[in-house]
Amino acid sequence: MEYTFDLERILFGDLPWLFLLEIVLRTALLYVYALFMLRLLGKRGMGSLSPFELAIIISLGSAVGDPMFYPGVPLVHGMLVMTVIVLLQRGLTFLTRRSQRIETFVESQASCLVADGRLVLDALNREMLAKDELFTALREAGVEQLGQVRRAYLESTGKVSVFLYPFEEERPGLGLLPVCDDEARSPEYEEGDVVAETGSYACCACGQPVRLASGEVFSACPSCGHNVWAPGFDQTIPEMTQVFEPQASSQAGL
């Protein structure tokens, strides 16, 4: 029973003092590796925390939890881990203030996902973000169609910041209603189909708007090459002057 309340074992364990230096090395390596893996996870996988903050929380949680539950883990070892983590955090903060490259790696930068009512597909692929996830975030911001969005950014915290056009400057765009809403779901047209009604249409892949007259034929999207179209939402603006004209662009050699 004397072994149960052995303060020397509780505080320092049965290992040699040199093991404390090994703890410092283990903590530093695992902290850097955790930070790297969190960057690979992507912004949307981290909720509202930056990779830097999440790595600290995970590391501190493990350092505090293990000595509480496992009698074989001395308290001093856990305290040393927490101290090293705090020192690493202070060191990285110091470096990020002096190096843009290190700051970009640790905190990452905002990515533009929507520009002038169109999806930036390269950014979506780079951030491993599905269109449905983006559309959900836009709907939560009160957006009904892409033509309302001037810019949308994926922040380092995983949140989507949305900047809208003024009402009078809204343009036709791809509707954002969920696929499960059968009553509001728009019909889709493929390349080669004949346009039945004059109006605005939007590429289902990137949201590129076009205006087509009745009798014309749907072609591939001039922006991304996709070949599926949906009616564009432009009820708020009867006449649009800044809409892509496929006929004119074709004559210009685009």
Secondary structure by P-SEA (a helix, b strand, c coil): cccccccccccccccccaaaaaaaaaaaaaaaaaaaaaaaacccccccccaaaaaaaaaaaaaaccccccccccaaaaaaaaaaaaaaaaaaaaaaaccaaaaaaabbbbbbcccccccaaaaaaaacccaaaaaaaaaaacccccccccbbbbccccbbbbbbcccccccbbbbcccccccccbbbbbccccccccbbbbbccccbbbbbbcccccccccccccccccccccccccccccccccaaaaaaacc
